[in-house]
Amino acid sequence: MPVIGVNITKIEVEKQGGIIGNVEVNLSPKIEEVRLGEVRTPSGKVNGVEVLFTYQIGYNPEIARALIKGAVFYLPPKKEQTDEILEGWEKEKKIPPEMFAELVNFLTNEITPLIMIVSKEMRIPYPIPLPRVTIKQQS
């Protein structure tokens, strides 16, 4: 897995109103910046890509909002891909689709447990639906 780690720098959750009827939850990950990053390992320094992100959680109707910011260290499978990724970001503000998918999946896995706990404590709907048991009537 090319994602080495995540550093969350900001968590902001605000309850704005009471729950009325059905609530829609929108998860919106966004890449803010891509830059050269470095991590120190026992075998020395490793260069990779540092991706700054914002992960917003919006509710409709607007009963709450959440914002999580941070950085992810991404190590491409091939060393020469680091320069390609950085050049693509500089020119077009885009990253490869497979990298974006991997980052979003990683962030969702990391952030979901955290936001579930905060949602429970603040008494707002969870960002993802929980499984429910239903009883079927027999004919």
VMD Tcl script that builds the backbone (N, CA, C; Angstrom):
set m [mol new atoms 417]
animate dup $m
set s [atomselect $m all]
$s set {name element resname resid chain x y z} {
  {N N MET 1 A 0.849 -1.187 0.000}
  {CA C MET 1 A 0.000 0.000 0.000}
  {C C MET 1 A 0.884 1.236 0.000}
  {N N PRO 2 A 0.742 2.098 -0.983}
  {CA C PRO 2 A 1.580 3.288 -1.072}
  {C C PRO 2 A 1.285 4.379 -0.046}
  {N N VAL 3 A 0.152 4.336 0.649}
  {CA C VAL 3 A -0.116 5.350 1.665}
  {C C VAL 3 A 0.608 4.925 2.937}
  {N N ILE 4 A 1.538 5.760 3.366}
  {CA C ILE 4 A 2.366 5.431 4.528}
  {C C ILE 4 A 1.701 5.863 5.829}
  {N N GLY 5 A 1.066 7.035 5.842}
  {CA C GLY 5 A 0.455 7.505 7.076}
  {C C GLY 5 A -0.360 8.760 6.864}
  {N N VAL 6 A -1.072 9.141 7.907}
  {CA C VAL 6 A -1.919 10.321 7.872}
  {C C VAL 6 A -1.640 11.152 9.117}
  {N N ASN 7 A -1.715 12.464 8.959}
  {CA C ASN 7 A -1.547 13.383 10.076}
  {C C ASN 7 A -2.746 14.328 10.064}
  {N N ILE 8 A -3.658 14.145 11.003}
  {CA C ILE 8 A -4.837 15.004 11.082}
  {C C ILE 8 A -4.451 16.258 11.851}
  {N N THR 9 A -4.740 17.422 11.241}
  {CA C THR 9 A -4.344 18.692 11.842}
  {C C THR 9 A -5.514 19.507 12.371}
  {N N LYS 10 A -6.743 19.178 11.920}
  {CA C LYS 10 A -7.896 19.949 12.366}
  {C C LYS 10 A -9.157 19.083 12.299}
  {N N ILE 11 A -9.941 19.145 13.364}
  {CA C ILE 11 A -11.254 18.501 13.403}
  {C C ILE 11 A -12.228 19.543 13.920}
  {N N GLU 12 A -13.255 19.796 13.135}
  {CA C GLU 12 A -14.250 20.790 13.514}
  {C C GLU 12 A -15.639 20.199 13.243}
  {N N VAL 13 A -16.455 20.092 14.282}
  {CA C VAL 13 A -17.817 19.584 14.141}
  {C C VAL 13 A -18.747 20.571 14.836}
  {N N GLU 14 A -19.791 20.969 14.127}
  {CA C GLU 14 A -20.729 21.937 14.675}
  {C C GLU 14 A -22.151 21.427 14.495}
  {N N LYS 15 A -22.887 21.406 15.582}
  {CA C LYS 15 A -24.295 21.047 15.553}
  {C C LYS 15 A -25.076 22.335 15.308}
  {N N GLN 16 A -25.963 22.335 14.295}
  {CA C GLN 16 A -26.623 23.571 13.896}
  {C C GLN 16 A -28.128 23.590 14.161}
  {N N GLY 17 A -28.744 22.462 14.339}
  {CA C GLY 17 A -30.191 22.463 14.539}
  {C C GLY 17 A -30.699 21.076 14.866}
  {N N GLY 18 A -32.014 20.977 15.041}
  {CA C GLY 18 A -32.630 19.702 15.371}
  {C C GLY 18 A -32.919 18.871 14.133}
  {N N ILE 19 A -33.084 17.585 14.338}
  {CA C ILE 19 A -33.352 16.658 13.249}
  {C C ILE 19 A -34.843 16.670 12.935}
  {N N ILE 20 A -35.156 16.911 11.671}
  {CA C ILE 20 A -36.543 16.907 11.216}
  {C C ILE 20 A -36.614 16.020 9.979}
  {N N GLY 21 A -37.328 14.887 10.066}
  {CA C GLY 21 A -37.503 14.009 8.905}
  {C C GLY 21 A -36.222 13.312 8.501}
  {N N ASN 22 A -36.151 12.972 7.213}
  {CA C ASN 22 A -34.981 12.279 6.677}
  {C C ASN 22 A -33.806 13.238 6.538}
  {N N VAL 23 A -32.627 12.694 6.768}
  {CA C VAL 23 A -31.408 13.492 6.680}
  {C C VAL 23 A -30.479 12.842 5.662}
  {N N GLU 24 A -29.977 13.632 4.732}
  {CA C GLU 24 A -28.974 13.166 3.778}
  {C C GLU 24 A -27.603 13.599 4.272}
  {N N VAL 25 A -26.636 12.707 4.084}
  {CA C VAL 25 A -25.261 13.010 4.493}
  {C C VAL 25 A -24.377 12.965 3.253}
  {N N ASN 26 A -23.585 14.013 3.053}
  {CA C ASN 26 A -22.675 14.095 1.909}
  {C C ASN 26 A -21.239 14.105 2.400}
  {N N LEU 27 A -20.444 13.164 1.902}
  {CA C LEU 27 A -19.025 13.107 2.213}
  {C C LEU 27 A -18.265 13.711 1.036}
  {N N SER 28 A -17.426 14.706 1.302}
  {CA C SER 28 A -16.722 15.409 0.224}
  {C C SER 28 A -15.230 15.521 0.513}
  {N N PRO 29 A -14.441 14.543 0.056}
  {CA C PRO 29 A -12.991 14.679 0.197}
  {C C PRO 29 A -12.444 15.595 -0.895}
  {N N LYS 30 A -11.465 16.398 -0.545}
  {CA C LYS 30 A -10.885 17.331 -1.517}
  {C C LYS 30 A -9.377 17.417 -1.304}
  {N N ILE 31 A -8.646 17.380 -2.398}
  {CA C ILE 31 A -7.193 17.555 -2.356}
  {C C ILE 31 A -6.906 19.053 -2.425}
  {N N GLU 32 A -6.232 19.575 -1.413}
  {CA C GLU 32 A -5.913 21.006 -1.360}
  {C C GLU 32 A -4.570 21.321 -2.001}
  {N N GLU 33 A -3.590 20.456 -1.740}
  {CA C GLU 33 A -2.242 20.711 -2.252}
  {C C GLU 33 A -1.472 19.402 -2.319}
  {N N VAL 34 A -0.563 19.326 -3.270}
  {CA C VAL 34 A 0.333 18.181 -3.422}
  {C C VAL 34 A 1.742 18.744 -3.484}
  {N N ARG 35 A 2.622 18.181 -2.667}
  {CA C ARG 35 A 4.001 18.681 -2.640}
  {C C ARG 35 A 4.961 17.550 -2.298}
  {N N LEU 36 A 6.223 17.807 -2.498}
  {CA C LEU 36 A 7.250 16.822 -2.184}
  {C C LEU 36 A 7.311 16.637 -0.679}
  {N N GLY 37 A 7.322 15.391 -0.250}
  {CA C GLY 37 A 7.397 15.096 1.174}
  {C C GLY 37 A 8.556 14.174 1.470}
  {N N GLU 38 A 8.855 14.058 2.744}
  {CA C GLU 38 A 9.990 13.235 3.163}
  {C C GLU 38 A 9.648 12.583 4.494}
  {N N VAL 39 A 9.977 11.320 4.616}
  {CA C VAL 39 A 9.792 10.619 5.881}
  {C C VAL 39 A 11.118 9.939 6.239}
  {N N ARG 40 A 11.405 9.942 7.512}
  {CA C ARG 40 A 12.654 9.319 7.978}
  {C C ARG 40 A 12.348 7.901 8.443}
  {N N THR 41 A 13.131 6.980 7.929}
  {CA C THR 41 A 12.993 5.577 8.303}
  {C C THR 41 A 14.313 5.110 8.907}
  {N N PRO 42 A 14.326 3.934 9.518}
  {CA C PRO 42 A 15.596 3.441 10.070}
  {C C PRO 42 A 16.696 3.302 9.009}
  {N N SER 43 A 16.291 3.092 7.743}
  {CA C SER 43 A 17.294 2.946 6.687}
  {C C SER 43 A 17.635 4.270 5.993}
  {N N GLY 44 A 17.041 5.371 6.447}
  {CA C GLY 44 A 17.345 6.680 5.870}
  {C C GLY 44 A 16.090 7.429 5.462}
  {N N LYS 45 A 16.295 8.550 4.769}
  {CA C LYS 45 A 15.180 9.384 4.325}
  {C C LYS 45 A 14.550 8.790 3.065}
  {N N VAL 46 A 13.220 8.903 2.990}
  {CA C VAL 46 A 12.488 8.436 1.814}
  {C C VAL 46 A 11.657 9.607 1.298}
  {N N ASN 47 A 11.828 9.929 0.016}
  {CA C ASN 47 A 11.030 10.978 -0.609}
  {C C ASN 47 A 9.752 10.388 -1.171}
  {N N GLY 48 A 8.689 11.162 -1.066}
  {CA C GLY 48 A 7.397 10.758 -1.596}
  {C C GLY 48 A 6.552 11.991 -1.838}
  {N N VAL 49 A 5.246 11.803 -1.819}
  {CA C VAL 49 A 4.318 12.891 -2.091}
  {C C VAL 49 A 3.497 13.160 -0.840}
  {N N GLU 50 A 3.487 14.397 -0.418}
  {CA C GLU 50 A 2.647 14.807 0.713}
  {C C GLU 50 A 1.394 15.458 0.130}
  {N N VAL 51 A 0.242 14.937 0.525}
  {CA C VAL 51 A -1.034 15.421 0.005}
  {C C VAL 51 A -1.813 16.054 1.150}
  {N N LEU 52 A -2.101 17.351 1.022}
  {CA C LEU 52 A -2.920 18.045 2.012}
  {C C LEU 52 A -4.379 17.910 1.588}
  {N N PHE 53 A -5.236 17.541 2.524}
  {CA C PHE 53 A -6.633 17.267 2.188}
  {C C PHE 53 A -7.594 17.978 3.133}
  {N N THR 54 A -8.819 18.120 2.654}
  {CA C THR 54 A -9.953 18.567 3.455}
  {C C THR 54 A -11.054 17.546 3.235}
  {N N TYR 55 A -11.656 17.080 4.302}
  {CA C TYR 55 A -12.743 16.101 4.218}
  {C C TYR 55 A -13.948 16.732 4.896}
  {N N GLN 56 A -14.934 17.104 4.092}
  {CA C GLN 56 A -16.125 17.752 4.639}
  {C C GLN 56 A -17.278 16.760 4.704}
  {N N ILE 57 A -18.058 16.895 5.758}
  {CA C ILE 57 A -19.264 16.092 5.922}
  {C C ILE 57 A -20.409 17.073 6.101}
  {N N GLY 58 A -21.322 17.048 5.146}
  {CA C GLY 58 A -22.448 17.961 5.177}
  {C C GLY 58 A -23.756 17.214 5.371}
  {N N TYR 59 A -24.700 17.848 6.017}
  {CA C TYR 59 A -26.009 17.269 6.269}
  {C C TYR 59 A -27.069 18.112 5.577}
  {N N ASN 60 A -28.084 17.444 5.012}
  {CA C ASN 60 A -29.201 18.134 4.393}
  {C C ASN 60 A -30.488 17.551 4.957}
  {N N PRO 61 A -31.298 18.287 5.704}
  {CA C PRO 61 A -31.192 19.698 6.048}
  {C C PRO 61 A -29.962 19.966 6.930}
  {N N GLU 62 A -29.570 21.213 7.000}
  {CA C GLU 62 A -28.335 21.600 7.674}
  {C C GLU 62 A -28.464 21.519 9.196}
  {N N ILE 63 A -28.338 20.295 9.708}
  {CA C ILE 63 A -28.416 20.098 11.159}
  {C C ILE 63 A -27.038 20.091 11.796}
  {N N ALA 64 A -26.016 19.851 10.956}
  {CA C ALA 64 A -24.639 19.810 11.456}
  {C C ALA 64 A -23.690 19.899 10.274}
  {N N ARG 65 A -22.427 20.115 10.603}
  {CA C ARG 65 A -21.379 20.076 9.589}
  {C C ARG 65 A -20.091 19.632 10.270}
  {N N ALA 66 A -19.244 19.000 9.499}
  {CA C ALA 66 A -17.962 18.552 10.021}
  {C C ALA 66 A -16.882 18.815 8.984}
  {N N LEU 67 A -15.692 19.106 9.475}
  {CA C LEU 67 A -14.553 19.391 8.621}
  {C C LEU 67 A -13.325 18.755 9.257}
  {N N ILE 68 A -12.605 17.995 8.469}
  {CA C ILE 68 A -11.367 17.386 8.940}
  {C C ILE 68 A -10.280 17.736 7.933}
  {N N LYS 69 A -9.156 18.239 8.437}
  {CA C LYS 69 A -8.025 18.599 7.580}
  {C C LYS 69 A -6.801 17.817 8.019}
  {N N GLY 70 A -5.909 17.608 7.079}
  {CA C GLY 70 A -4.688 16.912 7.423}
  {C C GLY 70 A -3.806 16.688 6.219}
  {N N ALA 71 A -2.840 15.793 6.396}
  {CA C ALA 71 A -1.891 15.462 5.346}
  {C C ALA 71 A -1.698 13.950 5.306}
  {N N VAL 72 A -1.510 13.455 4.097}
  {CA C VAL 72 A -1.236 12.038 3.879}
  {C C VAL 72 A 0.108 11.941 3.178}
  {N N PHE 73 A 0.945 10.978 3.600}
  {CA C PHE 73 A 2.207 10.738 2.908}
  {C C PHE 73 A 2.003 9.557 1.979}
  {N N TYR 74 A 2.210 9.792 0.688}
  {CA C TYR 74 A 1.983 8.794 -0.352}
  {C C TYR 74 A 3.311 8.429 -0.992}
  {N N LEU 75 A 3.591 7.143 -1.046}
  {CA C LEU 75 A 4.812 6.647 -1.659}
  {C C LEU 75 A 4.431 5.898 -2.935}
  {N N PRO 76 A 4.669 6.495 -4.114}
  {CA C PRO 76 A 4.289 5.833 -5.369}
  {C C PRO 76 A 4.985 4.481 -5.528}
  {N N PRO 77 A 4.354 3.546 -6.259}
  {CA C PRO 77 A 4.959 2.228 -6.466}
  {C C PRO 77 A 6.338 2.301 -7.126}
  {N N LYS 78 A 6.506 3.256 -8.058}
  {CA C LYS 78 A 7.802 3.439 -8.717}
  {C C LYS 78 A 8.344 4.807 -8.333}
  {N N LYS 79 A 9.623 4.858 -8.010}
  {CA C LYS 79 A 10.254 6.089 -7.529}
  {C C LYS 79 A 10.103 7.254 -8.502}
  {N N GLU 80 A 10.204 6.976 -9.818}
  {CA C GLU 80 A 10.128 8.058 -10.816}
  {C C GLU 80 A 8.716 8.649 -10.938}
  {N N GLN 81 A 7.708 7.982 -10.417}
  {CA C GLN 81 A 6.342 8.506 -10.469}
  {C C GLN 81 A 6.157 9.733 -9.581}
  {N N THR 82 A 6.999 9.889 -8.597}
  {CA C THR 82 A 6.909 11.051 -7.697}
  {C C THR 82 A 6.990 12.348 -8.502}
  {N N ASP 83 A 7.978 12.452 -9.395}
  {CA C ASP 83 A 8.134 13.659 -10.212}
  {C C ASP 83 A 6.941 13.855 -11.136}
  {N N GLU 84 A 6.434 12.764 -11.726}
  {CA C GLU 84 A 5.274 12.862 -12.628}
  {C C GLU 84 A 4.051 13.396 -11.879}
  {N N ILE 85 A 3.828 12.896 -10.676}
  {CA C ILE 85 A 2.679 13.330 -9.869}
  {C C ILE 85 A 2.806 14.803 -9.519}
  {N N LEU 86 A 4.002 15.211 -9.091}
  {CA C LEU 86 A 4.219 16.620 -8.717}
  {C C LEU 86 A 4.083 17.552 -9.923}
  {N N GLU 87 A 4.587 17.143 -11.085}
  {CA C GLU 87 A 4.464 17.960 -12.301}
  {C C GLU 87 A 3.008 18.067 -12.734}
  {N N GLY 88 A 2.258 16.964 -12.664}
  {CA C GLY 88 A 0.840 16.968 -13.017}
  {C C GLY 88 A 0.046 17.903 -12.129}
  {N N TRP 89 A 0.409 17.946 -10.855}
  {CA C TRP 89 A -0.285 18.853 -9.932}
  {C C TRP 89 A 0.062 20.309 -10.240}
  {N N GLU 90 A 1.343 20.576 -10.505}
  {CA C GLU 90 A 1.779 21.947 -10.807}
  {C C GLU 90 A 1.094 22.493 -12.059}
  {N N LYS 91 A 0.985 21.648 -13.092}
  {CA C LYS 91 A 0.431 22.106 -14.363}
  {C C LYS 91 A -1.094 22.170 -14.366}
  {N N GLU 92 A -1.756 21.108 -13.883}
  {CA C GLU 92 A -3.202 20.986 -14.051}
  {C C GLU 92 A -3.993 20.884 -12.747}
  {N N LYS 93 A -3.312 20.860 -11.616}
  {CA C LYS 93 A -3.967 20.660 -10.312}
  {C C LYS 93 A -4.744 19.342 -10.297}
  {N N LYS 94 A -4.145 18.301 -10.904}
  {CA C LYS 94 A -4.759 16.978 -10.958}
  {C C LYS 94 A -3.742 15.934 -10.530}
  {N N ILE 95 A -4.273 14.830 -9.975}
  {CA C ILE 95 A -3.442 13.680 -9.646}
  {C C ILE 95 A -4.015 12.472 -10.390}
  {N N PRO 96 A -3.231 11.411 -10.566}
  {CA C PRO 96 A -3.744 10.235 -11.268}
  {C C PRO 96 A -4.984 9.662 -10.573}
  {N N PRO 97 A -5.978 9.194 -11.346}
  {CA C PRO 97 A -7.224 8.675 -10.759}
  {C C PRO 97 A -7.007 7.528 -9.776}
  {N N GLU 98 A -6.056 6.639 -10.080}
  {CA C GLU 98 A -5.823 5.520 -9.155}
  {C C GLU 98 A -5.254 5.997 -7.830}
  {N N MET 99 A -4.434 7.029 -7.871}
  {CA C MET 99 A -3.895 7.614 -6.638}
  {C C MET 99 A -5.014 8.284 -5.843}
  {N N PHE 100 A -5.884 9.029 -6.536}
  {CA C PHE 100 A -7.009 9.687 -5.865}
  {C C PHE 100 A -7.914 8.651 -5.191}
  {N N ALA 101 A -8.221 7.571 -5.907}
  {CA C ALA 101 A -9.086 6.520 -5.342}
  {C C ALA 101 A -8.443 5.903 -4.101}
  {N N GLU 102 A -7.151 5.632 -4.172}
  {CA C GLU 102 A -6.460 5.039 -3.028}
  {C C GLU 102 A -6.435 5.991 -1.835}
  {N N LEU 103 A -6.196 7.274 -2.088}
  {CA C LEU 103 A -6.187 8.263 -1.010}
  {C C LEU 103 A -7.566 8.392 -0.358}
  {N N VAL 104 A -8.610 8.491 -1.175}
  {CA C VAL 104 A -9.962 8.649 -0.630}
  {C C VAL 104 A -10.371 7.411 0.163}
  {N N ASN 105 A -10.069 6.231 -0.353}
  {CA C ASN 105 A -10.396 5.004 0.386}
  {C C ASN 105 A -9.644 4.950 1.715}
  {N N PHE 106 A -8.374 5.303 1.699}
  {CA C PHE 106 A -7.587 5.323 2.930}
  {C C PHE 106 A -8.156 6.328 3.928}
  {N N LEU 107 A -8.441 7.544 3.442}
  {CA C LEU 107 A -8.979 8.580 4.332}
  {C C LEU 107 A -10.333 8.182 4.905}
  {N N THR 108 A -11.184 7.619 4.085}
  {CA C THR 108 A -12.498 7.191 4.566}
  {C C THR 108 A -12.341 6.134 5.656}
  {N N ASN 109 A -11.436 5.195 5.469}
  {CA C ASN 109 A -11.185 4.171 6.495}
  {C C ASN 109 A -10.633 4.766 7.781}
  {N N GLU 110 A -9.797 5.781 7.662}
  {CA C GLU 110 A -9.198 6.403 8.843}
  {C C GLU 110 A -10.163 7.339 9.562}
  {N N ILE 111 A -10.959 8.076 8.805}
  {CA C ILE 111 A -11.805 9.120 9.384}
  {C C ILE 111 A -13.141 8.595 9.882}
  {N N THR 112 A -13.689 7.569 9.250}
  {CA C THR 112 A -15.020 7.077 9.620}
  {C C THR 112 A -15.130 6.696 11.098}
  {N N PRO 113 A -14.218 5.914 11.665}
  {CA C PRO 113 A -14.367 5.595 13.098}
  {C C PRO 113 A -14.353 6.841 13.991}
  {N N LEU 114 A -13.507 7.792 13.651}
  {CA C LEU 114 A -13.411 9.031 14.417}
  {C C LEU 114 A -14.718 9.817 14.355}
  {N N ILE 115 A -15.253 9.990 13.162}
  {CA C ILE 115 A -16.466 10.786 13.008}
  {C C ILE 115 A -17.685 10.046 13.573}
  {N N MET 116 A -17.650 8.729 13.597}
  {CA C MET 116 A -18.740 7.956 14.210}
  {C C MET 116 A -18.799 8.241 15.717}
  {N N ILE 117 A -17.658 8.273 16.367}
  {CA C ILE 117 A -17.608 8.554 17.806}
  {C C ILE 117 A -18.074 9.973 18.089}
  {N N VAL 118 A -17.589 10.928 17.314}
  {CA C VAL 118 A -17.986 12.325 17.510}
  {C C VAL 118 A -19.494 12.486 17.255}
  {N N SER 119 A -20.016 11.841 16.212}
  {CA C SER 119 A -21.451 11.917 15.901}
  {C C SER 119 A -22.289 11.375 17.050}
  {N N LYS 120 A -21.847 10.283 17.641}
  {CA C LYS 120 A -22.584 9.703 18.765}
  {C C LYS 120 A -22.603 10.662 19.947}
  {N N GLU 121 A -21.463 11.230 20.266}
  {CA C GLU 121 A -21.360 12.140 21.405}
  {C C GLU 121 A -22.170 13.422 21.209}
  {N N MET 122 A -22.259 13.898 19.959}
  {CA C MET 122 A -22.971 15.144 19.687}
  {C C MET 122 A -24.440 14.915 19.334}
  {N N ARG 123 A -24.853 13.650 19.280}
  {CA C ARG 123 A -26.238 13.280 18.969}
  {C C ARG 123 A -26.675 13.788 17.597}
  {N N ILE 124 A -25.812 13.540 16.605}
  {CA C ILE 124 A -26.150 13.849 15.218}
  {C C ILE 124 A -26.094 12.539 14.430}
  {N N PRO 125 A -26.750 12.462 13.267}
  {CA C PRO 125 A -26.736 11.213 12.500}
  {C C PRO 125 A -25.323 10.802 12.095}
  {N N TYR 126 A -25.130 9.481 12.052}
  {CA C TYR 126 A -23.848 8.947 11.608}
  {C C TYR 126 A -23.649 9.258 10.122}
  {N N PRO 127 A -22.403 9.423 9.683}
  {CA C PRO 127 A -22.161 9.743 8.276}
  {C C PRO 127 A -22.439 8.571 7.331}
  {N N ILE 128 A -22.467 7.360 7.862}
  {CA C ILE 128 A -22.815 6.195 7.048}
  {C C ILE 128 A -23.917 5.434 7.773}
  {N N PRO 129 A -24.821 4.814 7.028}
  {CA C PRO 129 A -25.914 4.091 7.690}
  {C C PRO 129 A -25.404 2.823 8.379}
  {N N LEU 130 A -25.965 2.555 9.544}
  {CA C LEU 130 A -25.630 1.331 10.257}
  {C C LEU 130 A -26.577 0.220 9.811}
  {N N PRO 131 A -26.113 -1.017 9.802}
  {CA C PRO 131 A -27.006 -2.117 9.424}
  {C C PRO 131 A -28.161 -2.231 10.415}
  {N N ARG 132 A -29.330 -2.573 9.925}
  {CA C ARG 132 A -30.521 -2.736 10.762}
  {C C ARG 132 A -31.127 -4.108 10.510}
  {N N VAL 133 A -31.665 -4.680 11.556}
  {CA C VAL 133 A -32.362 -5.959 11.458}
  {C C VAL 133 A -33.842 -5.668 11.272}
  {N N THR 134 A -34.447 -6.329 10.312}
  {CA C THR 134 A -35.887 -6.205 10.128}
  {C C THR 134 A -36.495 -7.593 10.160}
  {N N ILE 135 A -37.737 -7.652 10.597}
  {CA C ILE 135 A -38.450 -8.924 10.676}
  {C C ILE 135 A -39.411 -8.989 9.500}
  {N N LYS 136 A -39.309 -10.068 8.722}
  {CA C LYS 136 A -40.198 -10.229 7.584}
  {C C LYS 136 A -41.417 -11.011 8.035}
  {N N GLN 137 A -42.561 -10.583 7.537}
  {CA C GLN 137 A -43.813 -11.277 7.818}
  {C C GLN 137 A -43.918 -12.505 6.921}
  {N N GLN 138 A -44.257 -13.637 7.507}
  {CA C GLN 138 A -44.424 -14.859 6.725}
  {C C GLN 138 A -45.836 -14.925 6.183}
  {N N SER 139 A -45.979 -15.398 4.971}
  {CA C SER 139 A -47.296 -15.515 4.346}
  {C C SER 139 A -47.939 -16.841 4.641}
}
mol reanalyze $m
mol bondsrecalc $m
mol representation Tube
mol addrep $m
